[in-house]
Amino acid sequence: MKTRDRILKNSLLLFNQDGEANVSTVDIANEVDISPGNLYYHFRGKEVIIPELFASFEEEMRIVLEGPFEKPFTVEDNWVYLYVIFEEIFDFRFFYRNLNDLLGRFPDLARRFREIVARKNRAIVALTENLQRQGMVTLSDPQKESLALHITMVLTYWLNFATVMEADDDGPAVIHRGVYQILLQFAPYMGEREDDFVELISLFYQQTDAA
């Protein structure tokens, strides 16, 4: 692996583990086992590393949020899809957990992050419309917009909530709880299928939580 890539990989590791504000360029250099001067040759400080990491996150989220919504989604498909979104977010969790500070320091990233949030919202609208086409849910347009907005907020702030409520930092457990909470939001719009749907996703949650 090239030195530049090692710097980015280890910066992300340290930012996620200790919080970006608590990590210095010297810490990164030590983790990569290079001199601070060598690190400076590649990146002139954290202020350059952070946008590089965000660009990677941005591209990965763009791919994930496009989603194959033209084909019917099963309940399990929806579980997996939402898990993948949460997984991408968790992989770059330092950004979400220090969101206001980082967006204030990097105005260009603030603009681009708003676009990611908008993409999340469009993806959830598309997912909801997929369920509607299959006759699984019945929502009015205002209900659909409100539900999509609510789920987008959960996707954006779930890690902060989980950090407050949970002492551990177990990624899969936090993610599965988030997916379960999101899918539960669809239950009231399923009519006679509501009880069966809740039972099914509860089973998914119990199985994944046990694993």
VOBA-1610 file (N, C-alpha, C; in pm, whole numbers, padded with zeros to 5 digits, always signed):
BEGIN
Met+00084-00119+00000Met+00000+00000+00000Met+00088+00125+00000Lys+00054+00221-00085Lys+00131+00344-00092Lys+00121+00423+00039Thr+00224+00502+00066Thr+00226+00580+00190Thr+00104+00670+00201Arg+00067+00733+00091Arg-00050+00823+00092Arg-00176+00747+00136Asp-00194+00627+00081Asp-00311+00547+00115Asp-00306+00501+00260Arg-00187+00467+00308Arg-00172+00426+00447Arg-00206+00542+00541Ile-00168+00661+00503Ile-00200+00778+00585Ile-00351+00796+00594Leu-00418+00786+00481Leu-00563+00802+00481Leu-00632+00693+00562Lys-00588+00569+00542Lys-00648+00456+00613Lys-00631+00471+00764Asn-00512+00505+00808Asn-00487+00516+00951Asn-00547+00643+01011Ser-00556+00747+00933Ser-00625+00868+00982Ser-00771+00837+01010Leu-00835+00766+00918Leu-00975+00729+00938Leu-00989+00641+01063Leu-00899+00548+01080Leu-00902+00461+01197Leu-00892+00541+01326Leu-00797+00634+01332Leu-00779+00714+01454Leu-00894+00810+01476Phe-00941+00874+01369Phe-01054+00968+01382Phe-01177+00896+01437Asn-01205+00776+01384Asn-01320+00700+01430Asn-01302+00653+01575Gln-01180+00616+01608Gln-01153+00558+01740Gln-01148+00664+01849Asp-01079+00775+01823Asp-01053+00875+01927Asp-01126+01007+01907Gly-01186+01025+01790Gly-01246+01154+01757Gly-01145+01243+01688Glu-01183+01302+01578Glu-01088+01382+01498Glu-01021+01492+01578Ala-01098+01557+01667Ala-01043+01668+01745Ala-00931+01624+01838Asn-00928+01496+01874Asn-00827+01446+01967Asn-00706+01383+01899Val-00702+01390+01767Val-00594+01327+01691Val-00510+01436+01624Ser-00380+01429+01644Ser-00289+01524+01583Ser-00219+01460+01463Thr-00153+01542+01385Thr-00076+01488+01272Thr+00039+01400+01322Val+00092+01432+01439Val+00197+01348+01498Val+00142+01210+01533Asp+00019+01207+01586Asp-00046+01078+01616Asp-00060+00995+01489Ile-00100+01061+01381Ile-00118+00990+01254Ile+00016+00937+01204Ala+00118+01022+01209Ala+00252+00981+01165Ala+00302+00861+01245Asn+00280+00864+01376Asn+00322+00753+01460Asn+00248+00625+01424Glu+00119+00637+01396Glu+00038+00520+01362Glu+00085+00459+01230Val+00123+00544+01135Val+00168+00497+01005Val+00315+00454+01011Asp+00383+00494+01118Asp+00525+00465+01137Asp+00611+00539+01034Ile+00581+00669+01021Ile+00661+00757+00936Ile+00690+00884+01016Ser+00780+00965+00967Ser+00811+01091+01035Ser+00702+01194+01004Pro+00682+01292+01095Pro+00587+01400+01065Pro+00621+01472+00935Gly+00752+01483+00905Gly+00792+01548+00780Gly+00747+01469+00659Asn+00755+01337+00667Asn+00708+01253+00557Asn+00558+01267+00539Leu+00486+01271+00649Leu+00341+01291+00640Leu+00309+01426+00576Tyr+00384+01528+00617Tyr+00360+01663+00565Tyr+00388+01669+00415Tyr+00478+01585+00368Tyr+00507+01579+00224Tyr+00382+01538+00146His+00304+01449+00204His+00183+01399+00137His+00060+01483+00168Phe+00046+01523+00294Phe-00071+01599+00338Phe-00024+01708+00434Arg-00055+01829+00404Arg-00012+01939+00491Arg-00112+01959+00605Gly-00126+01855+00686Gly-00210+01863+00805Gly-00346+01797+00788Lys-00419+01792+00899Lys-00552+01730+00900Lys-00649+01803+00809Glu-00629+01933+00792Glu-00722+02012+00712Glu-00725+01967+00567Val-00623+01892+00525Val-00620+01836+00390Val-00668+01691+00392Ile-00639+01621+00498Ile-00678+01479+00508Ile-00829+01464+00515Ile-00896+01549+00592Ile-01041+01536+00612Ile-01119+01546+00481Pro-01094+01645+00395Pro-01165+01647+00267Pro-01138+01526+00180Glu-01016+01472+00188Glu-00984+01352+00110Glu-01069+01235+00158Leu-01082+01219+00289Leu-01165+01112+00343Leu-01312+01133+00308Phe-01355+01258+00313Phe-01495+01286+00280Phe-01524+01253+00135Ala-01430+01278+00046Ala-01450+01248-00096Ala-01473+01098-00116Ser-01400+01015-00041Ser-01419+00870-00050Ser-01558+00832+00000Phe-01596+00889+00113Phe-01728+00863+00169Phe-01838+00908+00073Glu-01821+01024+00016Glu-01918+01082-00076Glu-01942+00989-00196Glu-01835+00936-00251Glu-01847+00848-00368Glu-01913+00716-00330Glu-01877+00659-00216Glu-01938+00534-00174Glu-02086+00551-00146Met-02123+00662-00084Met-02265+00688-00057Met-02342+00711-00186Arg-02281+00777-00281Arg-02348+00801-00410Arg-02386+00668-00475Ile-02293+00574-00473Ile-02319+00443-00534Ile-02429+00369-00459Val-02420+00367-00326Val-02517+00292-00246Val-02656+00351-00258Leu-02666+00484-00256Leu-02797+00549-00253Leu-02870+00545-00386Glu-02800+00509-00493Glu-02870+00497-00621Glu-02969+00381-00614Gly-02926+00268-00561Gly-03018+00158-00535Gly-03090+00102-00657Pro-03111-00029-00663Pro-03183-00092-00775Pro-03335-00090-00752Phe-03395+00029-00744Phe-03535+00040-00704Phe-03633+00001-00814Glu-03581-00028-00935Glu-03672-00065-01043Glu-03728-00206-01025Lys-03663-00288-00943Lys-03712-00425-00920Lys-03777-00433-00783Pro-03871-00525-00763Pro-03936-00539-00632Pro-03835-00572-00522Phe-03854-00512-00405Phe-03771-00538-00289Phe-03850-00623-00191Thr-03791-00733-00145Thr-03851-00808-00036Thr-03818-00738+00096Val-03880-00784+00204Val-03849-00729+00335Val-03701-00749+00367Glu-03649-00867+00334Glu-03507-00893+00358Glu-03419-00802+00273Asp-03460-00774+00149Asp-03385-00681+00064Asp-03376-00544+00129Asn-03488-00499+00184Asn-03490-00368+00249Asn-03399-00366+00371Trp-03401-00478+00446Trp-03314-00487+00565Trp-03168-00474+00523Val-03130-00550+00421Val-02991-00549+00374Val-02953-00412+00320Tyr-03044-00351+00242Tyr-03014-00221+00182Tyr-02990-00115+00288Leu-03077-00109+00386Leu-03061-00011+00493Leu-02935-00040+00575Tyr-02905-00168+00594Tyr-02782-00204+00666Tyr-02660-00151+00592Val-02659-00163+00460Val-02543-00116+00382Val-02527+00036+00396Ile-02639+00108+00394Ile-02630+00254+00414Ile-02570+00285+00550Phe-02625+00222+00654Phe-02573+00244+00789Phe-02426+00204+00800Glu-02388+00097+00731Glu-02251+00049+00737Glu-02155+00152+00680Glu-02193+00214+00568Glu-02109+00319+00509Glu-02095+00436+00606Ile-02206+00473+00669Ile-02203+00582+00766Ile-02113+00546+00883Phe-02125+00424+00932Phe-02044+00381+01046Phe-01896+00379+01012Asp-01863+00345+00888Asp-01722+00342+00847Asp-01658+00481+00852Phe-01741+00587+00843Phe-01692+00725+00850Phe-01759+00797+00967Arg-01777+00728+01078Arg-01858+00779+01188Arg-01799+00903+01254Phe-01667+00925+01244Phe-01609+01044+01306Phe-01674+01169+01250Phe-01711+01163+01123Phe-01769+01281+01060Phe-01908+01310+01118Tyr-01988+01207+01133Tyr-02124+01224+01185Tyr-02122+01264+01332Arg-02026+01212+01407Arg-02024+01240+01550Arg-01966+01376+01583Asn-01908+01442+01486Asn-01857+01579+01507Asn-01910+01668+01396Leu-02035+01645+01361Leu-02093+01701+01239Leu-02093+01854+01237Asn-02148+01916+01338Asn-02161+02062+01336Asn-02026+02131+01330Asp-01931+02080+01407Asp-01798+02141+01408Asp-01731+02130+01271Leu-01735+02010+01212Leu-01667+01989+01084Leu-01735+02068+00971Leu-01867+02073+00971Leu-01936+02149+00867Leu-01910+02298+00880Gly-01891+02344+01006Gly-01857+02484+01027Gly-01717+02517+00980Arg-01625+02423+00994Arg-01485+02446+00955Arg-01462+02426+00805Phe-01550+02348+00741Phe-01532+02317+00599Phe-01661+02350+00522Pro-01680+02477+00486Pro-01804+02517+00418Pro-01834+02439+00291Asp-01730+02402+00216Asp-01754+02324+00095Asp-01808+02186+00128Leu-01759+02126+00235Leu-01810+01996+00276Leu-01954+02007+00325Ala-01988+02120+00385Ala-02125+02141+00431Ala-02222+02135+00313Arg-02185+02201+00203Arg-02269+02198+00083Arg-02281+02055+00030Arg-02170+01984+00025Arg-02171+01848-00029Arg-02243+01751+00065Phe-02233+01775+00195Phe-02303+01688+00290Phe-02454+01707+00277Arg-02498+01830+00254Arg-02641+01854+00234Arg-02691+01775+00113Glu-02607+01763+00010Glu-02647+01684-00106Glu-02656+01536-00072Ile-02567+01486+00014Ile-02576+01348+00059Ile-02708+01325+00133Val-02743+01419+00221Val-02870+01408+00295Val-02987+01408+00198Ala-02981+01494+00098Ala-03087+01497-00003Ala-03095+01366-00079Arg-02979+01307-00109Arg-02977+01176-00176Arg-03039+01068-00087Lys-03009+01074+00043Lys-03071+00979+00136Lys-03223+00991+00128Asn-03270+01113+00130Asn-03414+01134+00130Asn-03477+01080+00001Arg-03411+01106-00112Arg-03464+01057-00240Arg-03462+00904-00244Ala-03358+00844-00185Ala-03350+00698-00181Ala-03464+00638-00099Ile-03496+00701+00014Ile-03604+00650+00099Ile-03738+00669+00031Val-03756+00780-00039Val-03879+00800-00116Val-03892+00689-00221Ala-03782+00659-00291Ala-03784+00554-00393Ala-03813+00418-00331Leu-03756+00391-00214Leu-03781+00265-00144Leu-03928+00255-00106Thr-03985+00365-00058Thr-04126+00367-00019Thr-04216+00345-00140Glu-04182+00408-00252Glu-04261+00391-00373Glu-04251+00247-00425Asn-04135+00185-00403Asn-04119+00044-00438Asn-04218-00042-00360Leu-04230-00015-00232Leu-04325-00088-00148Leu-04469-00059-00189Gln-04495+00065-00229Gln-04630+00101-00274Gln-04668+00026-00401Arg-04575+00016-00495Arg-04604-00054-00621Arg-04637-00201-00597Gln-04579-00256-00492Gln-04606-00397-00458Gln-04733-00413-00373Gly-04795-00301-00339Gly-04916-00306-00257Gly-04889-00338-00112Met-04764-00317-00068Met-04730-00351+00070Met-04764-00239+00167Val-04762-00114+00120Val-04797+00000+00205Val-04891+00093+00130Thr-04967+00168+00205Thr-05057+00269+00148Thr-05033+00400+00220Leu-04981+00499+00144Leu-04952+00630+00202Leu-05000+00738+00106Ser-05046+00848+00162Ser-05072+00967+00082Ser-04938+01033+00052Asp-04935+01127-00041Asp-04810+01196-00072Asp-04752+01269+00050Pro-04835+01342+00127Pro-04779+01406+00248Pro-04723+01304+00348Gln-04790+01190+00363Gln-04739+01087+00453Gln-04606+01032+00404Lys-04598+01010+00274Lys-04474+00957+00215Lys-04359+01055+00237Glu-04383+01183+00215Glu-04279+01284+00232Glu-04236+01293+00379Ser-04334+01289+00469Ser-04304+01299+00612Ser-04226+01177+00659Leu-04267+01059+00614Leu-04199+00936+00654Leu-04055+00935+00603Ala-04036+00976+00478Ala-03902+00980+00420Ala-03813+01077+00496Leu-03868+01191+00533Leu-03791+01291+00608Leu-03752+01236+00745His-03846+01169+00811His-03818+01112+00942His-03708+01007+00934Ile-03717+00918+00834Ile-03616+00813+00820Ile-03480+00873+00784Thr-03480+00977+00703Thr-03354+01047+00669Thr-03289+01102+00795Met-03369+01158+00884Met-03314+01209+01011Met-03256+01096+01095Val-03323+00981+01098Val-03270+00868+01173Val-03137+00823+01114Leu-03130+00813+00982Leu-03005+00773+00917Leu-02891+00869+00949Thr-02923+00996+00961Thr-02821+01099+00981Thr-02777+01110+01126Tyr-02869+01089+01221Tyr-02835+01115+01361Tyr-02840+00991+01449Trp-02859+00873+01390Trp-02869+00752+01471Trp-02743+00724+01552Leu-02627+00744+01493Leu-02502+00713+01565Leu-02486+00802+01687Asn-02524+00929+01676Asn-02516+01017+01793Asn-02611+00970+01903Phe-02732+00933+01862Phe-02828+00883+01960Phe-02777+00755+02026Ala-02724+00664+01945Ala-02674+00537+01998Ala-02556+00559+02093Thr-02472+00658+02063Thr-02359+00688+02150Thr-02406+00737+02286Val-02511+00817+02288Val-02566+00868+02414Val-02630+00754+02494Met-02701+00665+02424Met-02779+00562+02493Met-02701+00436+02526Glu-02593+00409+02449Glu-02521+00284+02466Glu-02378+00310+02510Ala-02326+00225+02600Ala-02189+00241+02645Ala-02090+00181+02546Asp-02135+00078+02470Asp-02044+00010+02379Asp-02043+00078+02243Asp-01951+00034+02159Asp-01939+00091+02025Asp-01940-00024+01924Asp-02029-00121+01948Asp-02036-00238+01863Asp-02110-00204+01735Gly-02037-00197+01625Gly-02095-00152+01499Gly-02216-00231+01454Pro-02204-00364+01436Pro-02319-00441+01388Pro-02443-00427+01476Ala-02425-00428+01608Ala-02540-00416+01697Ala-02608-00281+01682Val-02529-00175+01676Val-02584-00040+01659Val-02657-00029+01525Ile-02598-00084+01421Ile-02658-00077+01288Ile-02789-00156+01282His-02789-00277+01335His-02911-00358+01330His-03025-00293+01408Arg-02993-00229+01520Arg-03097-00158+01594Arg-03154-00043+01511Gly-03066+00025+01438Gly-03111+00134+01352Gly-03200+00086+01240Val-03161-00024+01174Val-03242-00080+01065Val-03379-00121+01117Tyr-03380-00186+01231Tyr-03508-00230+01292Tyr-03599-00111+01320Gln-03543-00005+01378Gln-03623+00112+01408Gln-03681+00176+01281Ile-03602+00178+01175Ile-03650+00237+01050Ile-03762+00154+00990Leu-03743+00023+00981Leu-03845-00060+00918Leu-03975-00060+00998Leu-03965-00044+01128Leu-04087-00035+01209Leu-04174+00084+01169Gln-04112+00187+01113Gln-04188+00307+01074Gln-04287+00279+00961Phe-04262+00172+00885Phe-04352+00138+00776Phe-04474+00059+00822Ala-04466-00003+00939Ala-04570-00094+00985Ala-04710-00032+00988Pro-04728+00091+01039Pro-04864+00146+01047Pro-04932+00166+00912Tyr-04854+00161+00804Tyr-04911+00184+00671Tyr-04936+00054+00595Met-04930-00059+00664Met-04940-00190+00598Met-05076-00257+00614Gly-05168-00192+00682Gly-05302-00248+00694Gly-05301-00384+00760Glu-05364-00480+00694Glu-05375-00614+00751Glu-05241-00686+00761Arg-05141-00639+00686Arg-05010-00704+00690Arg-04924-00658+00807Glu-04971-00561+00884Glu-04886-00499+00986Glu-04831-00600+01086Asp-04916-00684+01143Asp-04869-00778+01246Asp-04766-00876+01190Asp-04792-00927+01069Asp-04699-01022+01007Asp-04565-00955+00978Phe-04570-00830+00934Phe-04448-00756+00902Phe-04366-00732+01028Val-04431-00687+01134Val-04360-00662+01260Val-04298-00791+01312Glu-04372-00901+01302Glu-04320-01030+01348Glu-04197-01070+01267Leu-04201-01045+01134Leu-04090-01083+01048Leu-03965-01002+01077Ile-03978-00870+01086Ile-03859-00789+01110Ile-03807-00808+01252Ser-03897-00841+01345Ser-03852-00872+01480Ser-03768-00999+01480Leu-03808-01094+01395Leu-03731-01218+01382Leu-03594-01190+01322Phe-03590-01105+01218Phe-03462-01065+01159Phe-03372-01003+01266Tyr-03431-00915+01343Tyr-03353-00843+01445Tyr-03299-00939+01550Gln-03382-01031+01595Gln-03339-01127+01697Gln-03227-01216+01645Gln-03241-01258+01518Gln-03139-01346+01459Gln-03006-01274+01443Thr-03012-01151+01391Thr-02888-01076+01369Thr-02826-01032+01500Asp-02912-01000+01598Asp-02860-00957+01728Asp-02790-01074+01799Ala-02848-01193+01782Ala-02788-01311+01844Ala-02656-01347+01778Ala-02647-01323+01647Ala-02523-01353+01574Ala-02412-01260+01617
//
